Amino acid sequence: MTTKQIDQEESKKRKRKELKALGFIIVVLFPMLSVFAVGGYGLIIWLMQIFGGVTPH
């Protein structure tokens, strides 16, 4: 194999790894972070209402 062929194969492997990482971020990480963020915000509001009472309008 020539150096050029080896570089092309390494480039393909790196691209495949980057696409897998992007897929993981989009499919797993972002949804988990959004659920945790919304759940955490709800927990904070709930705890504020427990200890501080309902805020008047």
C-alpha angles and dihedrals in degrees: 000000000000126000090251092056091048091051091050092051092049089049091053092049092049091048091050091050091049091050091050090050091049091049090051091050094048099040102035115013103045095047091047092049092048092050091049092047094050092042092048092049090050091049091051092050091046093050091047090054092048095051101029103032127236112313114243120241 
